[in-house]
């Protein structure tokens, strides 16, 4: 049988990792987007 406490900890851990990765990807994408937008504005 599974240990419910272990399962809850595992779910919480994976959820935290997922949120952390998503925030990191979003900030990374924002930086790249703003940089590319600035480059396009400069080129125009």
Backbone as CSV, one residue per row, in Angstrom:
resi,resn,N_x,N_y,N_z,CA_x,CA_y,CA_z,C_x,C_y,C_z
1,UNK,0.826,-1.218,0.000,0.000,0.000,0.000,0.854,1.260,0.000
2,UNK,0.337,2.294,-0.628,1.063,3.565,-0.653,0.883,4.291,0.666
3,UNK,1.883,5.041,1.023,1.804,5.875,2.221,1.211,7.212,1.797
4,UNK,0.029,7.587,2.304,-0.604,8.846,1.868,0.241,10.069,2.174
5,UNK,0.976,10.018,3.287,1.837,11.154,3.630,2.930,11.313,2.578
6,UNK,3.542,10.191,2.185,4.587,10.241,1.166,4.019,10.741,-0.152
7,UNK,2.798,10.279,-0.489,2.175,10.707,-1.739,1.902,12.208,-1.720
8,UNK,1.404,12.727,-0.590,1.132,14.165,-0.487,2.423,14.969,-0.597
9,UNK,3.474,14.497,0.057,4.760,15.194,-0.022,5.274,15.179,-1.455
10,UNK,5.143,14.041,-2.116,5.616,13.924,-3.493,4.841,14.859,-4.413
11,UNK,3.510,14.901,-4.241,2.688,15.786,-5.070,3.034,17.246,-4.809
12,UNK,3.210,17.603,-3.547,3.566,18.981,-3.215,4.922,19.351,-3.799
13,UNK,5.868,18.409,-3.729,7.205,18.669,-4.254,7.171,18.855,-5.768
14,UNK,6.465,17.962,-6.463,6.397,18.071,-7.922,5.679,19.348,-8.329
15,UNK,4.649,19.723,-7.557,3.920,20.956,-7.876,4.828,22.168,-7.690
16,UNK,5.627,22.168,-6.631,6.543,23.287,-6.382,7.589,23.365,-7.489
17,UNK,8.125,22.221,-7.887,9.127,22.199,-8.958,8.518,22.697,-10.261
18,UNK,7.279,22.263,-10.534,6.613,22.672,-11.766,6.399,24.182,-11.785
19,UNK,5.941,24.733,-10.650,5.721,26.180,-10.572,7.039,26.927,-10.736
20,UNK,8.098,26.410,-10.096,9.408,27.061,-10.184,9.906,27.070,-11.626
21,UNK,9.784,25.930,-12.299,10.231,25.853,-13.692,9.407,26.772,-14.578
22,UNK,8.086,26.813,-14.329,7.235,27.658,-15.163,7.575,29.131,-14.972
23,UNK,7.827,29.537,-13.738,8.193,30.935,-13.488,9.528,31.257,-14.153
24,UNK,10.478,30.341,-14.057,11.772,30.565,-14.677,11.652,30.674,-16.187
25,UNK,10.850,29.798,-16.791,10.672,29.853,-18.243,9.969,31.133,-18.657
26,UNK,8.981,31.564,-17.864,8.253,32.786,-18.213,9.169,33.999,-18.144
27,UNK,9.979,34.095,-17.078,10.880,35.247,-16.964,11.930,35.199,-18.073
28,UNK,12.412,33.990,-18.400,13.393,33.844,-19.474,12.785,34.266,-20.810
29,UNK,11.549,33.846,-21.064,10.875,34.214,-22.309,10.626,35.717,-22.361
30,UNK,10.269,36.305,-21.223,10.034,37.749,-21.194,11.312,38.506,-21.527
31,UNK,12.434,38.076,-20.949,13.712,38.740,-21.232,14.038,38.630,-22.718
32,UNK,13.911,37.431,-23.267,14.217,37.241,-24.688,13.270,38.033,-25.567
33,UNK,11.996,38.065,-25.191,11.021,38.794,-26.004,11.315,40.285,-25.984
34,UNK,11.613,40.823,-24.805,11.891,42.262,-24.721,13.169,42.590,-25.488
35,UNK,14.168,41.706,-25.410,15.407,41.951,-26.150,15.154,41.912,-27.653
36,UNK,14.411,40.909,-28.110,14.143,40.808,-29.550,13.273,41.970,-30.004
37,UNK,12.334,42.400,-29.163,11.483,43.538,-29.520,12.325,44.807,-29.633
38,UNK,13.265,44.983,-28.700,14.143,46.163,-28.760,14.997,46.121,-30.024
39,UNK,15.495,44.941,-30.361,16.308,44.815,-31.576,15.476,45.158,-32.800
40,UNK,14.235,44.684,-32.842,13.371,44.968,-33.987,13.095,46.461,-34.080
41,UNK,12.855,47.094,-32.926,12.587,48.538,-32.930,13.819,49.287,-33.437
42,UNK,14.998,48.845,-32.993,16.233,49.513,-33.432,16.419,49.313,-34.940
43,UNK,16.129,48.091,-35.425,16.276,47.817,-36.858,15.282,48.630,-37.674
44,UNK,14.069,48.804,-37.160,13.071,49.599,-37.876,13.469,51.061,-37.795
